[in-house]
Amino acid sequence: MKRNYYYTVCSLPAVNFEADRPPVSWTDYLRICAIEVPPAKVELLGRLGLLPREDMLGKHPVLDQWILFEGGLRNALSRLRSQRLELSEETYERAAYPGNFPLEEARKLLGDGTPMETELRIDRMRWNRLEELDHPFEFDLGRLVVYGLKLRVLERRTRFEVKAGESTLGEAVGVPGTKDHGFAGRAS
């Protein structure tokens, strides 16, 4: 029988892709969930992350769909980046990441623009997929899985650091202290 967590779902603040920061910390999210959700399910939520984990397959249908999507996305991006670098496509592809993602969609994500713009397009694609997996009139574990993954997307974006990006780019192109390569506009 499917269990609903009305109190928990209603207690969590709204998440928005455009937000600069997650509305709640990961620790607080898990603390809120622990009030009503059984410990084994809270442990499952605590293991959520953007990196697809094969050991999480079969734990929940929403999580399975996410893992297939994210694994396919990562492999498609890896194939395209390998092609750009003239490396074997299998070099960075992970067989452990199941799923299939259309190469044309991935090519659009990697299109023109700065590295920051590319990363934001990828995160937007992730967010859109999570929106598709969300069922706003359900209050079950799947809803909490989607919420947790959305928090992980927002957390990832808060780690984009302007100075570190400029430094890495400067080192890559051999120009220490390189400035203004499209990283402006989001400071950590």
ZAMI-438205 format. One line per field, with one value per atom (N, C-alpha, C): residue number from 1; residue in one letter; x, y, z. Coordinates in nm, 3 decimals, always signed. Example, Ala and Ser with C-alpha at 12.3 -4.5 7.8 and 13.67 -1.06 7.14 Angstrom:
# residues 2
resi <- 1	1	1	2	2	2 .
resn <- a	a	a	s	s	s .
east <- +1.319	+1.230	+1.320	+1.285	+1.367	+1.290 .
north <- -0.569	-0.450	-0.330	-0.225	-0.106	+0.003 .
up <- +0.780	+0.780	+0.780	+0.708	+0.714	+0.787 .
# end
This chain:
# residues 188
resi <- 1	1	1	2	2	2	3	3	3	4	4	4	5	5	5	6	6	6	7	7	7	8	8	8	9	9	9	10	10	10	11	11	11	12	12	12	13	13	13	14	14	14	15	15	15	16	16	16	17	17	17	18	18	18	19	19	19	20	20	20	21	21	21	22	22	22	23	23	23	24	24	24	25	25	25	26	26	26	27	27	27	28	28	28	29	29	29	30	30	30	31	31	31	32	32	32	33	33	33	34	34	34	35	35	35	36	36	36	37	37	37	38	38	38	39	39	39	40	40	40	41	41	41	42	42	42	43	43	43	44	44	44	45	45	45	46	46	46	47	47	47	48	48	48	49	49	49	50	50	50	51	51	51	52	52	52	53	53	53	54	54	54	55	55	55	56	56	56	57	57	57	58	58	58	59	59	59	60	60	60	61	61	61	62	62	62	63	63	63	64	64	64	65	65	65	66	66	66	67	67	67	68	68	68	69	69	69	70	70	70	71	71	71	72	72	72	73	73	73	74	74	74	75	75	75	76	76	76	77	77	77	78	78	78	79	79	79	80	80	80	81	81	81	82	82	82	83	83	83	84	84	84	85	85	85	86	86	86	87	87	87	88	88	88	89	89	89	90	90	90	91	91	91	92	92	92	93	93	93	94	94	94	95	95	95	96	96	96	97	97	97	98	98	98	99	99	99	100	100	100	101	101	101	102	102	102	103	103	103	104	104	104	105	105	105	106	106	106	107	107	107	108	108	108	109	109	109	110	110	110	111	111	111	112	112	112	113	113	113	114	114	114	115	115	115	116	116	116	117	117	117	118	118	118	119	119	119	120	120	120	121	121	121	122	122	122	123	123	123	124	124	124	125	125	125	126	126	126	127	127	127	128	128	128	129	129	129	130	130	130	131	131	131	132	132	132	133	133	133	134	134	134	135	135	135	136	136	136	137	137	137	138	138	138	139	139	139	140	140	140	141	141	141	142	142	142	143	143	143	144	144	144	145	145	145	146	146	146	147	147	147	148	148	148	149	149	149	150	150	150	151	151	151	152	152	152	153	153	153	154	154	154	155	155	155	156	156	156	157	157	157	158	158	158	159	159	159	160	160	160	161	161	161	162	162	162	163	163	163	164	164	164	165	165	165	166	166	166	167	167	167	168	168	168	169	169	169	170	170	170	171	171	171	172	172	172	173	173	173	174	174	174	175	175	175	176	176	176	177	177	177	178	178	178	179	179	179	180	180	180	181	181	181	182	182	182	183	183	183	184	184	184	185	185	185	186	186	186	187	187	187	188	188	188 .
resn <- m	m	m	k	k	k	r	r	r	n	n	n	y	y	y	y	y	y	y	y	y	t	t	t	v	v	v	c	c	c	s	s	s	l	l	l	p	p	p	a	a	a	v	v	v	n	n	n	f	f	f	e	e	e	a	a	a	d	d	d	r	r	r	p	p	p	p	p	p	v	v	v	s	s	s	w	w	w	t	t	t	d	d	d	y	y	y	l	l	l	r	r	r	i	i	i	c	c	c	a	a	a	i	i	i	e	e	e	v	v	v	p	p	p	p	p	p	a	a	a	k	k	k	v	v	v	e	e	e	l	l	l	l	l	l	g	g	g	r	r	r	l	l	l	g	g	g	l	l	l	l	l	l	p	p	p	r	r	r	e	e	e	d	d	d	m	m	m	l	l	l	g	g	g	k	k	k	h	h	h	p	p	p	v	v	v	l	l	l	d	d	d	q	q	q	w	w	w	i	i	i	l	l	l	f	f	f	e	e	e	g	g	g	g	g	g	l	l	l	r	r	r	n	n	n	a	a	a	l	l	l	s	s	s	r	r	r	l	l	l	r	r	r	s	s	s	q	q	q	r	r	r	l	l	l	e	e	e	l	l	l	s	s	s	e	e	e	e	e	e	t	t	t	y	y	y	e	e	e	r	r	r	a	a	a	a	a	a	y	y	y	p	p	p	g	g	g	n	n	n	f	f	f	p	p	p	l	l	l	e	e	e	e	e	e	a	a	a	r	r	r	k	k	k	l	l	l	l	l	l	g	g	g	d	d	d	g	g	g	t	t	t	p	p	p	m	m	m	e	e	e	t	t	t	e	e	e	l	l	l	r	r	r	i	i	i	d	d	d	r	r	r	m	m	m	r	r	r	w	w	w	n	n	n	r	r	r	l	l	l	e	e	e	e	e	e	l	l	l	d	d	d	h	h	h	p	p	p	f	f	f	e	e	e	f	f	f	d	d	d	l	l	l	g	g	g	r	r	r	l	l	l	v	v	v	v	v	v	y	y	y	g	g	g	l	l	l	k	k	k	l	l	l	r	r	r	v	v	v	l	l	l	e	e	e	r	r	r	r	r	r	t	t	t	r	r	r	f	f	f	e	e	e	v	v	v	k	k	k	a	a	a	g	g	g	e	e	e	s	s	s	t	t	t	l	l	l	g	g	g	e	e	e	a	a	a	v	v	v	g	g	g	v	v	v	p	p	p	g	g	g	t	t	t	k	k	k	d	d	d	h	h	h	g	g	g	f	f	f	a	a	a	g	g	g	r	r	r	a	a	a	s	s	s .
east <- +0.083	+0.000	+0.088	+0.051	+0.126	+0.099	+0.206	+0.193	+0.207	+0.125	+0.130	+0.190	+0.260	+0.327	+0.279	+0.151	+0.089	+0.162	+0.186	+0.250	+0.388	+0.466	+0.602	+0.605	+0.528	+0.526	+0.480	+0.378	+0.326	+0.418	+0.506	+0.598	+0.720	+0.749	+0.870	+0.846	+0.941	+0.926	+0.935	+0.872	+0.873	+1.015	+1.042	+1.171	+1.150	+1.247	+1.237	+1.374	+1.377	+1.504	+1.578	+1.506	+1.568	+1.627	+1.603	+1.653	+1.806	+1.865	+2.011	+2.061	+1.977	+2.014	+1.895	+1.921	+1.810	+1.733	+1.601	+1.522	+1.541	+1.603	+1.626	+1.755	+1.830	+1.954	+1.921	+2.018	+1.999	+1.971	+2.044	+2.026	+1.885	+1.838	+1.703	+1.597	+1.620	+1.527	+1.512	+1.622	+1.616	+1.554	+1.582	+1.523	+1.371	+1.323	+1.179	+1.117	+1.182	+1.131	+1.124	+1.221	+1.230	+1.115	+1.043	+0.930	+0.819	+0.795	+0.682	+0.724	+0.836	+0.879	+0.958	+0.932	+1.006	+1.157	+1.237	+1.384	+1.446	+1.398	+1.456	+1.434	+1.321	+1.291	+1.372	+1.393	+1.477	+1.620	+1.665	+1.799	+1.811	+1.707	+1.704	+1.711	+1.631	+1.633	+1.771	+1.835	+1.968	+2.074	+2.050	+2.146	+2.123	+2.021	+1.993	+2.107	+2.133	+2.233	+2.216	+2.287	+2.277	+2.352	+2.452	+2.528	+2.443	+2.413	+2.331	+2.401	+2.327	+2.384	+2.305	+2.375	+2.310	+2.246	+2.307	+2.252	+2.120	+2.081	+1.954	+1.840	+1.874	+1.770	+1.680	+1.551	+1.455	+1.406	+1.457	+1.417	+1.284	+1.259	+1.133	+1.120	+0.999	+0.982	+1.028	+1.004	+1.048	+1.200	+1.263	+1.409	+1.465	+1.398	+1.442	+1.439	+1.331	+1.321	+1.429	+1.459	+1.564	+1.700	+1.730	+1.860	+1.877	+1.773	+1.780	+1.802	+1.731	+1.747	+1.888	+1.930	+2.059	+2.175	+2.166	+2.270	+2.281	+2.167	+2.167	+2.221	+2.182	+2.231	+2.383	+2.434	+2.579	+2.656	+2.605	+2.674	+2.666	+2.553	+2.541	+2.638	+2.645	+2.738	+2.882	+2.911	+3.046	+3.082	+2.988	+3.014	+3.047	+2.967	+2.988	+3.119	+3.150	+3.276	+3.396	+3.383	+3.490	+3.511	+3.401	+3.412	+3.486	+3.453	+3.520	+3.669	+3.706	+3.847	+3.916	+3.841	+3.891	+3.943	+3.865	+3.895	+3.791	+3.821	+3.724	+3.601	+3.483	+3.361	+3.348	+3.407	+3.398	+3.492	+3.584	+3.684	+3.620	+3.517	+3.457	+3.314	+3.262	+3.126	+3.123	+3.017	+3.006	+2.894	+2.930	+2.831	+2.737	+2.786	+2.704	+2.591	+2.602	+2.496	+2.397	+2.287	+2.189	+2.116	+2.032	+1.950	+2.000	+1.912	+1.942	+1.893	+1.977	+1.942	+1.974	+1.882	+1.906	+2.029	+2.119	+2.242	+2.210	+2.107	+2.073	+2.035	+1.961	+1.926	+2.053	+2.142	+2.268	+2.351	+2.351	+2.428	+2.377	+2.246	+2.189	+2.235	+2.245	+2.290	+2.434	+2.516	+2.657	+2.682	+2.578	+2.589	+2.679	+2.654	+2.736	+2.716	+2.810	+2.802	+2.917	+2.915	+3.021	+3.001	+3.103	+3.087	+2.974	+2.961	+2.853	+2.717	+2.701	+2.573	+2.542	+2.644	+2.626	+2.580	+2.647	+2.609	+2.467	+2.429	+2.293	+2.189	+2.223	+2.132	+2.115	+2.225	+2.217	+2.133	+2.156	+2.075	+1.929	+1.900	+1.761	+1.696	+1.770	+1.719	+1.688	+1.778	+1.754	+1.626	+1.615	+1.500	+1.370	+1.372	+1.252	+1.212	+1.311	+1.280	+1.221	+1.273	+1.218	+1.075	+1.048	+0.911	+0.818	+0.865	+0.785	+0.758	+0.855	+0.840	+0.756	+0.738	+0.664	+0.513	+0.444	+0.298	+0.244	+0.204	+0.168	+0.049	-0.029	-0.144	-0.121	+0.003	+0.039	+0.134	+0.129	+0.207	+0.289	+0.341	+0.410	+0.562	+0.631	+0.777	+0.832	+0.765	+0.810	+0.818	+0.725	+0.725	+0.845	+0.879	+0.995	+1.126	+1.129	+1.246	+1.270	+1.164	+1.177	+1.223	+1.165	+1.204	+1.353	+1.396	+1.537	+1.631	+1.594	+1.678	+1.681	+1.569	+1.568	+1.661	+1.661	+1.756	+1.900	+1.928	+2.064	+2.103	+2.008	+2.037	+2.071	+1.990	+2.016	+2.148	+2.178	+2.306	+2.423	+2.410	+2.516	+2.542	+2.437	+2.453	+2.519	+2.500	+2.564	+2.715	+2.762	+2.906	+2.979	+2.906	+2.972	+3.038	+3.169	+3.242	+3.314	+3.291	+3.348	+3.500	+3.560	+3.706	+3.772	+3.716	+3.772	+3.760	+3.647	+3.628	+3.725	+3.745	+3.839	+3.981	+4.016	+4.150	+4.172	+4.075	+4.087	+4.096	+4.014	+4.018	+4.152	+4.200	+4.328	+4.441	+4.440	+4.543	+4.531	+4.408	+4.386	+4.435	+4.417	+4.459	+4.596	+4.656	+4.792	+4.802	+4.694	+4.694	+4.648	+4.743	+4.705	+4.629	+4.527	+4.451	+4.353	+4.319	+4.224	+4.091	+4.033	+3.908	+3.800	+3.675	+3.555	+3.545	+3.521	+3.497	+3.355	+3.262	+3.124	+3.085	+3.175	+3.142	+3.078	+3.085	+3.027	+2.877	+2.819	+2.676	+2.631	+2.716	+2.679	+2.799	+2.790	+2.898	+2.851	+2.947	+2.912	+2.939 .
north <- -0.118	+0.000	+0.125	+0.219	+0.344	+0.433	+0.483	+0.569	+0.714	+0.800	+0.943	+1.017	+1.125	+1.207	+1.351	+1.371	+1.502	+1.612	+1.588	+1.689	+1.725	+1.625	+1.648	+1.728	+1.683	+1.752	+1.896	+1.917	+2.054	+2.141	+2.079	+2.155	+2.207	+2.148	+2.186	+2.315	+2.409	+2.533	+2.506	+2.590	+2.575	+2.585	+2.507	+2.513	+2.576	+2.658	+2.732	+2.730	+2.693	+2.684	+2.818	+2.926	+3.059	+3.107	+3.035	+3.076	+3.072	+3.166	+3.168	+3.058	+3.019	+2.919	+2.827	+2.705	+2.617	+2.681	+2.660	+2.722	+2.655	+2.538	+2.463	+2.384	+2.367	+2.290	+2.141	+2.065	+1.921	+1.859	+1.902	+1.850	+1.879	+2.002	+2.037	+1.960	+1.939	+1.859	+1.720	+1.656	+1.522	+1.525	+1.630	+1.643	+1.656	+1.736	+1.753	+1.620	+1.549	+1.420	+1.319	+1.322	+1.224	+1.234	+1.345	+1.361	+1.259	+1.235	+1.151	+1.027	+1.034	+0.927	+0.823	+0.694	+0.588	+0.598	+0.558	+0.570	+0.509	+0.394	+0.332	+0.419	+0.486	+0.575	+0.704	+0.754	+0.873	+0.841	+0.719	+0.678	+0.676	+0.629	+0.630	+0.773	+0.862	+1.003	+1.064	+1.027	+1.079	+1.039	+0.931	+0.883	+0.942	+1.027	+1.088	+1.178	+1.176	+1.265	+1.271	+1.362	+1.375	+1.264	+1.207	+1.098	+0.971	+0.913	+0.792	+0.677	+0.612	+0.500	+0.374	+0.278	+0.153	+0.084	+0.098	+0.033	+0.096	+0.208	+0.272	+0.227	+0.158	+0.108	+0.009	+0.020	-0.070	-0.023	+0.088	+0.138	+0.215	+0.281	+0.354	+0.385	+0.374	+0.398	+0.537	+0.640	+0.775	+0.781	+0.720	+0.716	+0.637	+0.528	+0.451	+0.538	+0.612	+0.698	+0.806	+0.860	+0.961	+0.903	+0.786	+0.723	+0.694	+0.645	+0.618	+0.747	+0.853	+0.983	+1.037	+1.048	+1.110	+1.027	+0.895	+0.810	+0.827	+0.830	+0.851	+0.987	+1.090	+1.226	+1.232	+1.177	+1.180	+1.107	+0.992	+0.918	+0.991	+1.053	+1.129	+1.247	+1.319	+1.432	+1.384	+1.270	+1.212	+1.176	+1.114	+1.078	+1.202	+1.306	+1.428	+1.497	+1.501	+1.564	+1.482	+1.350	+1.265	+1.291	+1.307	+1.337	+1.469	+1.570	+1.700	+1.690	+1.602	+1.586	+1.478	+1.420	+1.314	+1.195	+1.160	+1.042	+0.935	+0.815	+0.707	+0.740	+0.720	+0.752	+0.668	+0.551	+0.463	+0.506	+0.599	+0.639	+0.681	+0.764	+0.817	+0.769	+0.694	+0.643	+0.538	+0.537	+0.441	+0.342	+0.218	+0.113	+0.100	+0.136	+0.127	+0.231	+0.333	+0.432	+0.386	+0.329	+0.285	+0.404	+0.377	+0.483	+0.528	+0.593	+0.639	+0.783	+0.869	+1.010	+1.049	+1.116	+1.151	+1.240	+1.199	+1.276	+1.417	+1.433	+1.567	+1.660	+1.608	+1.689	+1.727	+1.632	+1.659	+1.760	+1.750	+1.844	+1.987	+2.004	+2.137	+2.190	+2.101	+2.143	+2.194	+2.130	+2.167	+2.279	+2.328	+2.429	+2.546	+2.656	+2.775	+2.835	+2.919	+2.991	+2.957	+3.019	+3.001	+2.869	+2.823	+2.702	+2.718	+2.837	+2.860	+2.844	+2.901	+2.889	+2.742	+2.668	+2.526	+2.452	+2.475	+2.408	+2.445	+2.569	+2.611	+2.544	+2.527	+2.456	+2.310	+2.248	+2.109	+2.100	+2.191	+2.190	+2.218	+2.304	+2.332	+2.206	+2.130	+2.004	+1.908	+1.900	+1.814	+1.858	+1.989	+2.043	+2.011	+2.028	+1.999	+1.853	+1.764	+1.622	+1.595	+1.659	+1.642	+1.695	+1.804	+1.856	+1.752	+1.683	+1.578	+1.462	+1.432	+1.321	+1.358	+1.486	+1.533	+1.519	+1.477	+1.467	+1.554	+1.678	+1.776	+1.739	+1.642	+1.605	+1.476	+1.433	+1.316	+1.360	+1.288	+1.325	+1.205	+1.130	+1.006	+1.023	+0.911	+0.913	+0.967	+0.938	+0.990	+1.141	+1.204	+1.351	+1.400	+1.328	+1.364	+1.337	+1.233	+1.204	+1.320	+1.363	+1.473	+1.600	+1.629	+1.748	+1.741	+1.626	+1.611	+1.628	+1.574	+1.590	+1.735	+1.804	+1.947	+2.025	+1.989	+2.053	+2.028	+1.906	+1.873	+1.957	+1.981	+2.067	+2.208	+2.261	+2.396	+2.403	+2.300	+2.296	+2.298	+2.222	+2.218	+2.357	+2.430	+2.564	+2.660	+2.640	+2.730	+2.707	+2.594	+2.566	+2.626	+2.684	+2.751	+2.877	+2.881	+2.995	+3.070	+3.199	+3.282	+3.278	+3.304	+3.311	+3.178	+3.068	+2.937	+2.906	+2.942	+2.920	+3.001	+3.127	+3.213	+3.158	+3.112	+3.059	+2.932	+2.841	+2.717	+2.746	+2.835	+2.871	+2.935	+3.025	+3.089	+2.989	+2.891	+2.787	+2.702	+2.673	+2.588	+2.655	+2.786	+2.855	+2.919	+2.902	+2.950	+3.099	+3.159	+3.302	+3.320	+3.318	+3.334	+3.465	+3.456	+3.576	+3.620	+3.531	+3.565	+3.606	+3.714	+3.768	+3.765	+3.774	+3.792	+3.692	+3.570	+3.467	+3.413	+3.504	+3.463	+3.409	+3.417	+3.367	+3.474	+3.598	+3.708	+3.690	+3.736	+3.730	+3.633	+3.542	+3.450	+3.437	+3.499	+3.488	+3.395	+3.328	+3.239	+3.308 .
up <- +0.000	+0.000	+0.000	-0.081	-0.093	+0.028	+0.086	+0.204	+0.163	+0.219	+0.192	+0.310	+0.277	+0.378	+0.364	+0.392	+0.372	+0.449	+0.577	+0.661	+0.606	+0.573	+0.526	+0.397	+0.299	+0.169	+0.186	+0.267	+0.287	+0.372	+0.448	+0.534	+0.460	+0.345	+0.272	+0.193	+0.198	+0.120	-0.030	-0.106	-0.252	-0.307	-0.411	-0.479	-0.617	-0.657	-0.782	-0.849	-0.976	-1.049	-1.052	-1.053	-1.063	-0.930	-0.822	-0.691	-0.688	-0.614	-0.599	-0.506	-0.414	-0.314	-0.288	-0.243	-0.204	-0.087	-0.082	+0.024	+0.160	+0.160	+0.283	+0.264	+0.370	+0.360	+0.347	+0.298	+0.285	+0.421	+0.522	+0.657	+0.708	+0.687	+0.732	+0.654	+0.525	+0.444	+0.506	+0.536	+0.594	+0.734	+0.810	+0.944	+0.934	+0.841	+0.820	+0.778	+0.688	+0.642	+0.756	+0.845	+0.954	+1.053	+1.052	+1.144	+1.112	+0.985	+0.945	+0.864	+0.796	+0.707	+0.786	+0.761	+0.832	+0.809	+0.908	+0.898	+0.772	+0.728	+0.608	+0.485	+0.478	+0.365	+0.376	+0.496	+0.516	+0.475	+0.506	+0.466	+0.314	+0.246	+0.100	+0.048	+0.105	+0.064	+0.088	+0.196	+0.228	+0.128	+0.054	-0.046	-0.184	-0.198	-0.328	-0.372	-0.500	-0.557	-0.707	-0.770	-0.915	-0.987	-0.925	-0.986	-0.982	-1.099	-1.100	-1.028	-0.940	-0.865	-0.897	-0.952	-0.990	-0.870	-0.753	-0.633	-0.587	-0.647	-0.611	-0.704	-0.813	-0.903	-0.829	-0.853	-0.790	-0.654	-0.605	-0.473	-0.479	-0.594	-0.614	-0.764	-0.819	-0.964	-1.011	-0.932	-0.970	-0.973	-0.876	-0.870	-0.989	-1.025	-1.142	-1.268	-1.286	-1.405	-1.405	-1.287	-1.277	-1.314	-1.260	-1.285	-1.434	-1.500	-1.643	-1.721	-1.683	-1.750	-1.730	-1.605	-1.574	-1.628	-1.619	-1.674	-1.825	-1.892	-2.037	-2.074	-1.999	-2.024	-2.009	-1.902	-1.878	-1.988	-2.031	-2.136	-2.269	-2.300	-2.425	-2.425	-2.314	-2.304	-2.315	-2.254	-2.260	-2.403	-2.476	-2.616	-2.699	-2.683	-2.761	-2.724	-2.597	-2.555	-2.604	-2.605	-2.658	-2.806	-2.880	-3.023	-3.044	-2.966	-2.978	-2.953	-2.859	-2.823	-2.907	-3.002	-3.090	-3.010	-2.907	-2.827	-2.857	-2.820	-2.835	-2.748	-2.805	-2.731	-2.605	-2.604	-2.488	-2.374	-2.404	-2.305	-2.174	-2.180	-2.057	-2.036	-2.130	-2.115	-2.006	-1.930	-1.820	-1.848	-1.861	-1.886	-1.766	-1.648	-1.528	-1.528	-1.614	-1.625	-1.731	-1.687	-1.785	-1.846	-1.940	-1.997	-2.132	-2.202	-2.336	-2.347	-2.395	-2.411	-2.554	-2.623	-2.764	-2.782	-2.871	-2.895	-2.946	-3.024	-3.074	-2.960	-2.863	-2.745	-2.668	-2.652	-2.581	-2.659	-2.790	-2.874	-2.852	-2.839	-2.813	-2.678	-2.580	-2.447	-2.451	-2.531	-2.540	-2.640	-2.705	-2.809	-2.775	-2.839	-2.821	-2.682	-2.646	-2.519	-2.428	-2.314	-2.215	-2.141	-2.072	-1.990	-1.887	-1.831	-1.734	-1.800	-1.918	-1.989	-2.021	-2.058	-2.087	-1.964	-1.852	-1.728	-1.685	-1.704	-1.670	-1.761	-1.889	-1.980	-1.936	-1.896	-1.850	-1.723	-1.631	-1.508	-1.537	-1.634	-1.671	-1.728	-1.807	-1.861	-1.746	-1.649	-1.533	-1.461	-1.438	-1.366	-1.441	-1.572	-1.652	-1.639	-1.638	-1.622	-1.485	-1.383	-1.248	-1.241	-1.312	-1.318	-1.379	-1.483	-1.546	-1.450	-1.364	-1.269	-1.148	-1.124	-1.007	-1.031	-0.929	-0.933	-0.821	-0.853	-0.750	-0.662	-0.703	-0.620	-0.543	-0.541	-0.464	-0.353	-0.243	-0.125	-0.078	-0.173	-0.142	-0.147	-0.136	-0.137	-0.269	-0.379	-0.509	-0.509	-0.446	-0.437	-0.357	-0.252	-0.170	-0.244	-0.327	-0.409	-0.506	-0.576	-0.672	-0.600	-0.485	-0.408	-0.372	-0.323	-0.285	-0.403	-0.518	-0.637	-0.684	-0.671	-0.706	-0.613	-0.485	-0.393	-0.437	-0.482	-0.528	-0.650	-0.741	-0.858	-0.810	-0.717	-0.666	-0.591	-0.511	-0.439	-0.537	-0.645	-0.746	-0.801	-0.830	-0.886	-0.787	-0.658	-0.562	-0.556	-0.610	-0.609	-0.728	-0.822	-0.934	-0.880	-0.883	-0.829	-0.941	-0.947	-1.051	-1.049	-0.935	-0.929	-0.962	-0.911	-0.942	-1.090	-1.150	-1.294	-1.377	-1.339	-1.412	-1.400	-1.282	-1.259	-1.342	-1.340	-1.416	-1.565	-1.614	-1.755	-1.789	-1.704	-1.729	-1.738	-1.648	-1.652	-1.778	-1.818	-1.937	-2.064	-2.073	-2.195	-2.180	-2.064	-2.043	-2.016	-1.966	-1.936	-1.791	-1.697	-1.557	-1.535	-1.451	-1.415	-1.522	-1.616	-1.721	-1.659	-1.712	-1.658	-1.765	-1.719	-1.801	-1.918	-1.882	-1.983	-1.970	-1.939	-1.930	-1.794	-1.697	-1.565	-1.479	-1.522	-1.443	-1.436	-1.330	-1.317	-1.211	-1.168	-1.060	-0.969	-0.858	-0.760	-0.649	-0.587	-0.475	-0.345 .
# end
